[in-house]
Amino acid sequence: MTVKFDTVKILKDELMDNFNTYLHFHDACGGQYFSFDEVPSDEVLKHAENFFRNMNYKIQISDDKLSFYIKEKINA
C-alpha cells in the first residue's frame, strides 16, 4: 500500500501540532514506512491508526513502537 505525500503531510502536521511528535516518512523502492525518534505515547499511535482507518487502511506497528507501515486495505 502506498499513500501520497500530501496525505502523509496532513498526518505529520497533526502529530506535531497536537502531540509535539515528529513523524519520519520513508519512501523507497521496497515500500513506504513511518518512524519516530523515540517511542511515542499510546495517544499518538492511536491517532495514526485512526487516521489511516478513516482511509480504510490498517497499519502494523512494530513491537518497539518506533515504526509502522500500512499493512492492508480494509474492506468497507
PDB file of N, CA, C and O in Angstrom, chain B, residues numbered from 101:
ATOM      1  N   MET B 101       0.831  -1.171   0.000  1.00  0.00           N
ATOM      2  CA  MET B 101       0.000   0.000   0.000  1.00  0.00           C
ATOM      3  C   MET B 101       0.886   1.249   0.000  1.00  0.00           C
ATOM      4  O   MET B 101       1.884   1.318   0.717  1.00  0.00           O
ATOM      5  N   THR B 102       0.511   2.206  -0.798  1.00  0.00           N
ATOM      6  CA  THR B 102       1.244   3.463  -0.818  1.00  0.00           C
ATOM      7  C   THR B 102       0.264   4.629  -0.686  1.00  0.00           C
ATOM      8  O   THR B 102      -0.890   4.553  -1.108  1.00  0.00           O
ATOM      9  N   VAL B 103       0.761   5.698  -0.091  1.00  0.00           N
ATOM     10  CA  VAL B 103      -0.028   6.917   0.038  1.00  0.00           C
ATOM     11  C   VAL B 103       0.783   8.081  -0.508  1.00  0.00           C
ATOM     12  O   VAL B 103       2.013   8.043  -0.529  1.00  0.00           O
ATOM     13  N   LYS B 104       0.081   9.112  -0.948  1.00  0.00           N
ATOM     14  CA  LYS B 104       0.750  10.296  -1.483  1.00  0.00           C
ATOM     15  C   LYS B 104       1.297  11.154  -0.349  1.00  0.00           C
ATOM     16  O   LYS B 104       0.783  11.143   0.770  1.00  0.00           O
ATOM     17  N   PHE B 105       2.358  11.901  -0.672  1.00  0.00           N
ATOM     18  CA  PHE B 105       2.981  12.725   0.356  1.00  0.00           C
ATOM     19  C   PHE B 105       2.015  13.773   0.903  1.00  0.00           C
ATOM     20  O   PHE B 105       2.101  14.116   2.082  1.00  0.00           O
ATOM     21  N   ASP B 106       1.103  14.288   0.089  1.00  0.00           N
ATOM     22  CA  ASP B 106       0.126  15.274   0.580  1.00  0.00           C
ATOM     23  C   ASP B 106      -0.676  14.700   1.747  1.00  0.00           C
ATOM     24  O   ASP B 106      -0.970  15.407   2.711  1.00  0.00           O
ATOM     25  N   THR B 107      -1.021  13.439   1.658  1.00  0.00           N
ATOM     26  CA  THR B 107      -1.761  12.774   2.723  1.00  0.00           C
ATOM     27  C   THR B 107      -0.878  12.592   3.953  1.00  0.00           C
ATOM     28  O   THR B 107      -1.312  12.837   5.078  1.00  0.00           O
ATOM     29  N   VAL B 108       0.352  12.166   3.733  1.00  0.00           N
ATOM     30  CA  VAL B 108       1.297  11.978   4.827  1.00  0.00           C
ATOM     31  C   VAL B 108       1.548  13.305   5.544  1.00  0.00           C
ATOM     32  O   VAL B 108       1.666  13.343   6.768  1.00  0.00           O
ATOM     33  N   LYS B 109       1.626  14.378   4.784  1.00  0.00           N
ATOM     34  CA  LYS B 109       1.881  15.707   5.370  1.00  0.00           C
ATOM     35  C   LYS B 109       0.780  16.093   6.349  1.00  0.00           C
ATOM     36  O   LYS B 109       1.055  16.713   7.376  1.00  0.00           O
ATOM     37  N   ILE B 110      -0.454  15.736   6.045  1.00  0.00           N
ATOM     38  CA  ILE B 110      -1.559  16.025   6.964  1.00  0.00           C
ATOM     39  C   ILE B 110      -1.323  15.318   8.298  1.00  0.00           C
ATOM     40  O   ILE B 110      -1.450  15.935   9.356  1.00  0.00           O
ATOM     41  N   LEU B 111      -0.977  14.026   8.255  1.00  0.00           N
ATOM     42  CA  LEU B 111      -0.713  13.279   9.481  1.00  0.00           C
ATOM     43  C   LEU B 111       0.494  13.849  10.214  1.00  0.00           C
ATOM     44  O   LEU B 111       0.450  14.033  11.430  1.00  0.00           O
ATOM     45  N   LYS B 112       1.567  14.129   9.489  1.00  0.00           N
ATOM     46  CA  LYS B 112       2.760  14.696  10.119  1.00  0.00           C
ATOM     47  C   LYS B 112       2.420  15.989  10.861  1.00  0.00           C
ATOM     48  O   LYS B 112       2.859  16.192  11.993  1.00  0.00           O
ATOM     49  N   ASP B 113       1.647  16.854  10.226  1.00  0.00           N
ATOM     50  CA  ASP B 113       1.262  18.131  10.850  1.00  0.00           C
ATOM     51  C   ASP B 113       0.376  17.907  12.069  1.00  0.00           C
ATOM     52  O   ASP B 113       0.554  18.563  13.095  1.00  0.00           O
ATOM     53  N   GLU B 114      -0.572  16.989  11.963  1.00  0.00           N
ATOM     54  CA  GLU B 114      -1.451  16.703  13.101  1.00  0.00           C
ATOM     55  C   GLU B 114      -0.657  16.195  14.301  1.00  0.00           C
ATOM     56  O   GLU B 114      -0.897  16.624  15.429  1.00  0.00           O
ATOM     57  N   LEU B 115       0.281  15.288  14.065  1.00  0.00           N
ATOM     58  CA  LEU B 115       1.077  14.756  15.169  1.00  0.00           C
ATOM     59  C   LEU B 115       1.964  15.819  15.793  1.00  0.00           C
ATOM     60  O   LEU B 115       2.150  15.838  17.010  1.00  0.00           O
ATOM     61  N   MET B 116       2.509  16.697  14.979  1.00  0.00           N
ATOM     62  CA  MET B 116       3.349  17.765  15.523  1.00  0.00           C
ATOM     63  C   MET B 116       2.496  18.780  16.286  1.00  0.00           C
ATOM     64  O   MET B 116       2.841  19.169  17.402  1.00  0.00           O
ATOM     65  N   ASP B 117       1.401  19.202  15.693  1.00  0.00           N
ATOM     66  CA  ASP B 117       0.553  20.224  16.308  1.00  0.00           C
ATOM     67  C   ASP B 117      -0.126  19.738  17.583  1.00  0.00           C
ATOM     68  O   ASP B 117      -0.217  20.482  18.560  1.00  0.00           O
ATOM     69  N   ASN B 118      -0.598  18.506  17.581  1.00  0.00           N
ATOM     70  CA  ASN B 118      -1.380  18.002  18.708  1.00  0.00           C
ATOM     71  C   ASN B 118      -0.573  17.276  19.780  1.00  0.00           C
ATOM     72  O   ASN B 118      -0.973  17.235  20.943  1.00  0.00           O
ATOM     73  N   PHE B 119       0.571  16.699  19.383  1.00  0.00           N
ATOM     74  CA  PHE B 119       1.333  15.874  20.316  1.00  0.00           C
ATOM     75  C   PHE B 119       2.815  16.246  20.398  1.00  0.00           C
ATOM     76  O   PHE B 119       3.575  15.624  21.141  1.00  0.00           O
ATOM     77  N   ASN B 120       3.224  17.267  19.629  1.00  0.00           N
ATOM     78  CA  ASN B 120       4.634  17.664  19.567  1.00  0.00           C
ATOM     79  C   ASN B 120       5.531  16.457  19.259  1.00  0.00           C
ATOM     80  O   ASN B 120       6.585  16.271  19.867  1.00  0.00           O
ATOM     81  N   THR B 121       5.078  15.648  18.296  1.00  0.00           N
ATOM     82  CA  THR B 121       5.802  14.438  17.908  1.00  0.00           C
ATOM     83  C   THR B 121       6.109  14.491  16.420  1.00  0.00           C
ATOM     84  O   THR B 121       5.219  14.699  15.595  1.00  0.00           O
ATOM     85  N   TYR B 122       7.392  14.297  16.086  1.00  0.00           N
ATOM     86  CA  TYR B 122       7.809  14.328  14.685  1.00  0.00           C
ATOM     87  C   TYR B 122       7.712  12.919  14.095  1.00  0.00           C
ATOM     88  O   TYR B 122       8.204  11.950  14.673  1.00  0.00           O
ATOM     89  N   LEU B 123       7.073  12.833  12.942  1.00  0.00           N
ATOM     90  CA  LEU B 123       6.931  11.566  12.226  1.00  0.00           C
ATOM     91  C   LEU B 123       7.809  11.599  10.984  1.00  0.00           C
ATOM     92  O   LEU B 123       7.697  12.510  10.164  1.00  0.00           O
ATOM     93  N   HIS B 124       8.687  10.604  10.846  1.00  0.00           N
ATOM     94  CA  HIS B 124       9.512  10.461   9.647  1.00  0.00           C
ATOM     95  C   HIS B 124       8.747   9.614   8.635  1.00  0.00           C
ATOM     96  O   HIS B 124       8.062   8.658   8.999  1.00  0.00           O
ATOM     97  N   PHE B 125       8.873   9.977   7.372  1.00  0.00           N
ATOM     98  CA  PHE B 125       8.236   9.229   6.286  1.00  0.00           C
ATOM     99  C   PHE B 125       9.334   8.713   5.370  1.00  0.00           C
ATOM    100  O   PHE B 125      10.141   9.491   4.862  1.00  0.00           O
ATOM    101  N   HIS B 126       9.366   7.403   5.158  1.00  0.00           N
ATOM    102  CA  HIS B 126      10.378   6.761   4.331  1.00  0.00           C
ATOM    103  C   HIS B 126       9.686   6.166   3.103  1.00  0.00           C
ATOM    104  O   HIS B 126       8.780   5.340   3.220  1.00  0.00           O
ATOM    105  N   ASP B 127      10.129   6.599   1.941  1.00  0.00           N
ATOM    106  CA  ASP B 127       9.518   6.159   0.688  1.00  0.00           C
ATOM    107  C   ASP B 127      10.638   5.687  -0.227  1.00  0.00           C
ATOM    108  O   ASP B 127      11.404   6.494  -0.755  1.00  0.00           O
ATOM    109  N   ALA B 128      10.726   4.369  -0.412  1.00  0.00           N
ATOM    110  CA  ALA B 128      11.801   3.797  -1.223  1.00  0.00           C
ATOM    111  C   ALA B 128      11.224   2.685  -2.093  1.00  0.00           C
ATOM    112  O   ALA B 128      10.037   2.368  -2.011  1.00  0.00           O
ATOM    113  N   CYS B 129      12.060   2.113  -2.909  1.00  0.00           N
ATOM    114  CA  CYS B 129      11.624   1.055  -3.818  1.00  0.00           C
ATOM    115  C   CYS B 129      10.955  -0.105  -3.083  1.00  0.00           C
ATOM    116  O   CYS B 129      10.031  -0.724  -3.610  1.00  0.00           O
ATOM    117  N   GLY B 130      11.413  -0.396  -1.882  1.00  0.00           N
ATOM    118  CA  GLY B 130      10.862  -1.507  -1.112  1.00  0.00           C
ATOM    119  C   GLY B 130       9.516  -1.205  -0.483  1.00  0.00           C
ATOM    120  O   GLY B 130       8.866  -2.111   0.039  1.00  0.00           O
ATOM    121  N   GLY B 131       9.083   0.043  -0.520  1.00  0.00           N
ATOM    122  CA  GLY B 131       7.799   0.425   0.061  1.00  0.00           C
ATOM    123  C   GLY B 131       7.919   1.641   0.951  1.00  0.00           C
ATOM    124  O   GLY B 131       8.977   2.262   1.043  1.00  0.00           O
ATOM    125  N   GLN B 132       6.839   1.965   1.594  1.00  0.00           N
ATOM    126  CA  GLN B 132       6.772   3.112   2.478  1.00  0.00           C
ATOM    127  C   GLN B 132       6.662   2.637   3.925  1.00  0.00           C
ATOM    128  O   GLN B 132       6.029   1.625   4.225  1.00  0.00           O
ATOM    129  N   TYR B 133       7.302   3.405   4.811  1.00  0.00           N
ATOM    130  CA  TYR B 133       7.089   3.166   6.229  1.00  0.00           C
ATOM    131  C   TYR B 133       7.317   4.474   6.974  1.00  0.00           C
ATOM    132  O   TYR B 133       7.820   5.451   6.418  1.00  0.00           O
ATOM    133  N   PHE B 134       6.938   4.466   8.234  1.00  0.00           N
ATOM    134  CA  PHE B 134       6.958   5.659   9.061  1.00  0.00           C
ATOM    135  C   PHE B 134       7.736   5.337  10.332  1.00  0.00           C
ATOM    136  O   PHE B 134       7.708   4.203  10.810  1.00  0.00           O
ATOM    137  N   SER B 135       8.435   6.341  10.883  1.00  0.00           N
ATOM    138  CA  SER B 135       9.180   6.079  12.108  1.00  0.00           C
ATOM    139  C   SER B 135       9.214   7.311  12.998  1.00  0.00           C
ATOM    140  O   SER B 135       8.967   8.433  12.557  1.00  0.00           O
ATOM    141  N   PHE B 136       9.529   7.064  14.269  1.00  0.00           N
ATOM    142  CA  PHE B 136       9.642   8.099  15.287  1.00  0.00           C
ATOM    143  C   PHE B 136      11.055   8.086  15.850  1.00  0.00           C
ATOM    144  O   PHE B 136      11.736   7.062  15.797  1.00  0.00           O
ATOM    145  N   ASP B 137      11.501   9.219  16.390  1.00  0.00           N
ATOM    146  CA  ASP B 137      12.820   9.302  17.014  1.00  0.00           C
ATOM    147  C   ASP B 137      12.842   8.620  18.379  1.00  0.00           C
ATOM    148  O   ASP B 137      13.865   8.083  18.805  1.00  0.00           O
ATOM    149  N   GLU B 138      11.706   8.651  19.049  1.00  0.00           N
ATOM    150  CA  GLU B 138      11.587   7.991  20.345  1.00  0.00           C
ATOM    151  C   GLU B 138      10.193   7.368  20.425  1.00  0.00           C
ATOM    152  O   GLU B 138       9.307   7.701  19.638  1.00  0.00           O
ATOM    153  N   VAL B 139      10.015   6.479  21.367  1.00  0.00           N
ATOM    154  CA  VAL B 139       8.737   5.787  21.488  1.00  0.00           C
ATOM    155  C   VAL B 139       7.635   6.815  21.763  1.00  0.00           C
ATOM    156  O   VAL B 139       7.709   7.559  22.741  1.00  0.00           O
ATOM    157  N   PRO B 140       6.629   6.855  20.914  1.00  0.00           N
ATOM    158  CA  PRO B 140       5.550   7.819  21.097  1.00  0.00           C
ATOM    159  C   PRO B 140       4.536   7.334  22.140  1.00  0.00           C
ATOM    160  O   PRO B 140       4.536   6.169  22.536  1.00  0.00           O
ATOM    161  N   SER B 141       3.690   8.243  22.565  1.00  0.00           N
ATOM    162  CA  SER B 141       2.626   7.884  23.502  1.00  0.00           C
ATOM    163  C   SER B 141       1.605   6.990  22.795  1.00  0.00           C
ATOM    164  O   SER B 141       1.544   6.935  21.567  1.00  0.00           O
ATOM    165  N   ASP B 142       0.820   6.305  23.592  1.00  0.00           N
ATOM    166  CA  ASP B 142      -0.248   5.482  23.032  1.00  0.00           C
ATOM    167  C   ASP B 142      -1.241   6.342  22.263  1.00  0.00           C
ATOM    168  O   ASP B 142      -1.826   5.882  21.282  1.00  0.00           O
ATOM    169  N   GLU B 143      -1.439   7.592  22.698  1.00  0.00           N
ATOM    170  CA  GLU B 143      -2.360   8.500  22.016  1.00  0.00           C
ATOM    171  C   GLU B 143      -1.881   8.810  20.598  1.00  0.00           C
ATOM    172  O   GLU B 143      -2.690   8.911  19.676  1.00  0.00           O
ATOM    173  N   VAL B 144      -0.572   8.959  20.425  1.00  0.00           N
ATOM    174  CA  VAL B 144      -0.005   9.218  19.098  1.00  0.00           C
ATOM    175  C   VAL B 144      -0.255   8.017  18.190  1.00  0.00           C
ATOM    176  O   VAL B 144      -0.688   8.174  17.048  1.00  0.00           O
ATOM    177  N   LEU B 145       0.014   6.839  18.694  1.00  0.00           N
ATOM    178  CA  LEU B 145      -0.189   5.632  17.889  1.00  0.00           C
ATOM    179  C   LEU B 145      -1.663   5.442  17.557  1.00  0.00           C
ATOM    180  O   LEU B 145      -1.996   5.053  16.438  1.00  0.00           O
ATOM    181  N   LYS B 146      -2.539   5.708  18.501  1.00  0.00           N
ATOM    182  CA  LYS B 146      -3.977   5.591  18.258  1.00  0.00           C
ATOM    183  C   LYS B 146      -4.414   6.604  17.202  1.00  0.00           C
ATOM    184  O   LYS B 146      -5.249   6.293  16.353  1.00  0.00           O
ATOM    185  N   HIS B 147      -3.853   7.814  17.252  1.00  0.00           N
ATOM    186  CA  HIS B 147      -4.186   8.831  16.253  1.00  0.00           C
ATOM    187  C   HIS B 147      -3.773   8.358  14.855  1.00  0.00           C
ATOM    188  O   HIS B 147      -4.529   8.511  13.896  1.00  0.00           O
ATOM    189  N   ALA B 148      -2.578   7.788  14.747  1.00  0.00           N
ATOM    190  CA  ALA B 148      -2.099   7.277  13.450  1.00  0.00           C
ATOM    191  C   ALA B 148      -3.005   6.143  12.966  1.00  0.00           C
ATOM    192  O   ALA B 148      -3.360   6.091  11.788  1.00  0.00           O
ATOM    193  N   GLU B 149      -3.379   5.237  13.869  1.00  0.00           N
ATOM    194  CA  GLU B 149      -4.277   4.140  13.491  1.00  0.00           C
ATOM    195  C   GLU B 149      -5.610   4.680  12.984  1.00  0.00           C
ATOM    196  O   GLU B 149      -6.114   4.232  11.953  1.00  0.00           O
ATOM    197  N   ASN B 150      -6.175   5.631  13.699  1.00  0.00           N
ATOM    198  CA  ASN B 150      -7.468   6.203  13.304  1.00  0.00           C
ATOM    199  C   ASN B 150      -7.373   6.989  12.002  1.00  0.00           C
ATOM    200  O   ASN B 150      -8.290   6.953  11.181  1.00  0.00           O
ATOM    201  N   PHE B 151      -6.266   7.698  11.815  1.00  0.00           N
ATOM    202  CA  PHE B 151      -6.046   8.467  10.592  1.00  0.00           C
ATOM    203  C   PHE B 151      -6.137   7.546   9.380  1.00  0.00           C
ATOM    204  O   PHE B 151      -6.848   7.841   8.419  1.00  0.00           O
ATOM    205  N   PHE B 152      -5.418   6.435   9.431  1.00  0.00           N
ATOM    206  CA  PHE B 152      -5.423   5.506   8.299  1.00  0.00           C
ATOM    207  C   PHE B 152      -6.714   4.696   8.228  1.00  0.00           C
ATOM    208  O   PHE B 152      -7.164   4.357   7.133  1.00  0.00           O
ATOM    209  N   ARG B 153      -7.313   4.382   9.366  1.00  0.00           N
ATOM    210  CA  ARG B 153      -8.588   3.669   9.364  1.00  0.00           C
ATOM    211  C   ARG B 153      -9.653   4.492   8.634  1.00  0.00           C
ATOM    212  O   ARG B 153     -10.498   3.938   7.931  1.00  0.00           O
ATOM    213  N   ASN B 154      -9.609   5.808   8.801  1.00  0.00           N
ATOM    214  CA  ASN B 154     -10.560   6.691   8.111  1.00  0.00           C
ATOM    215  C   ASN B 154     -10.392   6.641   6.594  1.00  0.00           C
ATOM    216  O   ASN B 154     -11.299   7.027   5.856  1.00  0.00           O
ATOM    217  N   MET B 155      -9.242   6.170   6.126  1.00  0.00           N
ATOM    218  CA  MET B 155      -8.996   5.996   4.694  1.00  0.00           C
ATOM    219  C   MET B 155      -9.116   4.519   4.304  1.00  0.00           C
ATOM    220  O   MET B 155      -8.740   4.128   3.199  1.00  0.00           O
ATOM    221  N   ASN B 156      -9.645   3.705   5.226  1.00  0.00           N
ATOM    222  CA  ASN B 156      -9.828   2.263   5.020  1.00  0.00           C
ATOM    223  C   ASN B 156      -8.515   1.491   4.916  1.00  0.00           C
ATOM    224  O   ASN B 156      -8.408   0.538   4.144  1.00  0.00           O
ATOM    225  N   TYR B 157      -7.520   1.905   5.695  1.00  0.00           N
ATOM    226  CA  TYR B 157      -6.254   1.182   5.778  1.00  0.00           C
ATOM    227  C   TYR B 157      -6.004   0.744   7.213  1.00  0.00           C
ATOM    228  O   TYR B 157      -6.434   1.398   8.163  1.00  0.00           O
ATOM    229  N   LYS B 158      -5.309  -0.361   7.351  1.00  0.00           N
ATOM    230  CA  LYS B 158      -4.865  -0.839   8.661  1.00  0.00           C
ATOM    231  C   LYS B 158      -3.350  -0.727   8.705  1.00  0.00           C
ATOM    232  O   LYS B 158      -2.674  -1.058   7.731  1.00  0.00           O
ATOM    233  N   ILE B 159      -2.811  -0.263   9.831  1.00  0.00           N
ATOM    234  CA  ILE B 159      -1.356  -0.164   9.958  1.00  0.00           C
ATOM    235  C   ILE B 159      -0.829  -1.267  10.865  1.00  0.00           C
ATOM    236  O   ILE B 159      -1.549  -1.800  11.710  1.00  0.00           O
ATOM    237  N   GLN B 160       0.441  -1.594  10.671  1.00  0.00           N
ATOM    238  CA  GLN B 160       1.138  -2.558  11.518  1.00  0.00           C
ATOM    239  C   GLN B 160       2.225  -1.807  12.275  1.00  0.00           C
ATOM    240  O   GLN B 160       3.161  -1.279  11.675  1.00  0.00           O
ATOM    241  N   ILE B 161       2.095  -1.763  13.585  1.00  0.00           N
ATOM    242  CA  ILE B 161       3.061  -1.067  14.433  1.00  0.00           C
ATOM    243  C   ILE B 161       4.109  -2.066  14.889  1.00  0.00           C
ATOM    244  O   ILE B 161       3.773  -3.185  15.277  1.00  0.00           O
ATOM    245  N   SER B 162       5.375  -1.672  14.844  1.00  0.00           N
ATOM    246  CA  SER B 162       6.458  -2.562  15.256  1.00  0.00           C
ATOM    247  C   SER B 162       6.376  -2.847  16.753  1.00  0.00           C
ATOM    248  O   SER B 162       5.757  -2.094  17.506  1.00  0.00           O
ATOM    249  N   ASP B 163       6.999  -3.926  17.170  1.00  0.00           N
ATOM    250  CA  ASP B 163       6.989  -4.318  18.579  1.00  0.00           C
ATOM    251  C   ASP B 163       7.591  -3.241  19.484  1.00  0.00           C
ATOM    252  O   ASP B 163       7.145  -3.055  20.616  1.00  0.00           O
ATOM    253  N   ASP B 164       8.604  -2.537  18.980  1.00  0.00           N
ATOM    254  CA  ASP B 164       9.234  -1.489  19.790  1.00  0.00           C
ATOM    255  C   ASP B 164       8.505  -0.152  19.693  1.00  0.00           C
ATOM    256  O   ASP B 164       8.897   0.818  20.341  1.00  0.00           O
ATOM    257  N   LYS B 165       7.453  -0.099  18.890  1.00  0.00           N
ATOM    258  CA  LYS B 165       6.590   1.080  18.700  1.00  0.00           C
ATOM    259  C   LYS B 165       7.304   2.267  18.055  1.00  0.00           C
ATOM    260  O   LYS B 165       6.802   3.390  18.102  1.00  0.00           O
ATOM    261  N   LEU B 166       8.463   2.030  17.457  1.00  0.00           N
ATOM    262  CA  LEU B 166       9.217   3.116  16.821  1.00  0.00           C
ATOM    263  C   LEU B 166       8.913   3.270  15.341  1.00  0.00           C
ATOM    264  O   LEU B 166       9.366   4.230  14.717  1.00  0.00           O
ATOM    265  N   SER B 167       8.160   2.348  14.771  1.00  0.00           N
ATOM    266  CA  SER B 167       7.845   2.450  13.353  1.00  0.00           C
ATOM    267  C   SER B 167       6.532   1.728  13.043  1.00  0.00           C
ATOM    268  O   SER B 167       6.033   0.930  13.835  1.00  0.00           O
ATOM    269  N   PHE B 168       5.995   2.038  11.868  1.00  0.00           N
ATOM    270  CA  PHE B 168       4.808   1.340  11.391  1.00  0.00           C
ATOM    271  C   PHE B 168       4.743   1.440   9.874  1.00  0.00           C
ATOM    272  O   PHE B 168       5.407   2.271   9.255  1.00  0.00           O
ATOM    273  N   TYR B 169       3.936   0.580   9.301  1.00  0.00           N
ATOM    274  CA  TYR B 169       3.692   0.624   7.863  1.00  0.00           C
ATOM    275  C   TYR B 169       2.225   0.316   7.613  1.00  0.00           C
ATOM    276  O   TYR B 169       1.534  -0.208   8.486  1.00  0.00           O
ATOM    277  N   ILE B 170       1.757   0.644   6.420  1.00  0.00           N
ATOM    278  CA  ILE B 170       0.384   0.343   6.062  1.00  0.00           C
ATOM    279  C   ILE B 170       0.332  -1.126   5.682  1.00  0.00           C
ATOM    280  O   ILE B 170       0.986  -1.560   4.733  1.00  0.00           O
ATOM    281  N   LYS B 171      -0.446  -1.879   6.427  1.00  0.00           N
ATOM    282  CA  LYS B 171      -0.475  -3.332   6.253  1.00  0.00           C
ATOM    283  C   LYS B 171      -1.439  -3.776   5.163  1.00  0.00           C
ATOM    284  O   LYS B 171      -1.084  -4.582   4.303  1.00  0.00           O
ATOM    285  N   GLU B 172      -2.659  -3.248   5.198  1.00  0.00           N
ATOM    286  CA  GLU B 172      -3.662  -3.729   4.249  1.00  0.00           C
ATOM    287  C   GLU B 172      -4.807  -2.752   4.109  1.00  0.00           C
ATOM    288  O   GLU B 172      -5.014  -1.874   4.947  1.00  0.00           O
ATOM    289  N   LYS B 173      -5.535  -2.926   3.040  1.00  0.00           N
ATOM    290  CA  LYS B 173      -6.757  -2.171   2.795  1.00  0.00           C
ATOM    291  C   LYS B 173      -7.884  -2.875   3.535  1.00  0.00           C
ATOM    292  O   LYS B 173      -8.011  -4.097   3.470  1.00  0.00           O
ATOM    293  N   ILE B 174      -8.698  -2.102   4.234  1.00  0.00           N
ATOM    294  CA  ILE B 174      -9.853  -2.645   4.946  1.00  0.00           C
ATOM    295  C   ILE B 174     -11.037  -2.594   3.999  1.00  0.00           C
ATOM    296  O   ILE B 174     -11.303  -1.559   3.387  1.00  0.00           O
ATOM    297  N   ASN B 175     -11.734  -3.681   3.878  1.00  0.00           N
ATOM    298  CA  ASN B 175     -12.935  -3.699   3.028  1.00  0.00           C
ATOM    299  C   ASN B 175     -14.028  -2.897   3.707  1.00  0.00           C
ATOM    300  O   ASN B 175     -14.418  -3.180   4.839  1.00  0.00           O
ATOM    301  N   ALA B 176     -14.517  -1.890   2.996  1.00  0.00           N
ATOM    302  CA  ALA B 176     -15.561  -1.031   3.569  1.00  0.00           C
ATOM    303  C   ALA B 176     -16.929  -1.518   3.202  1.00  0.00           C
ATOM    304  O   ALA B 176     -17.926  -0.915   3.599  1.00  0.00           O
TER     305      ALA B 176
END
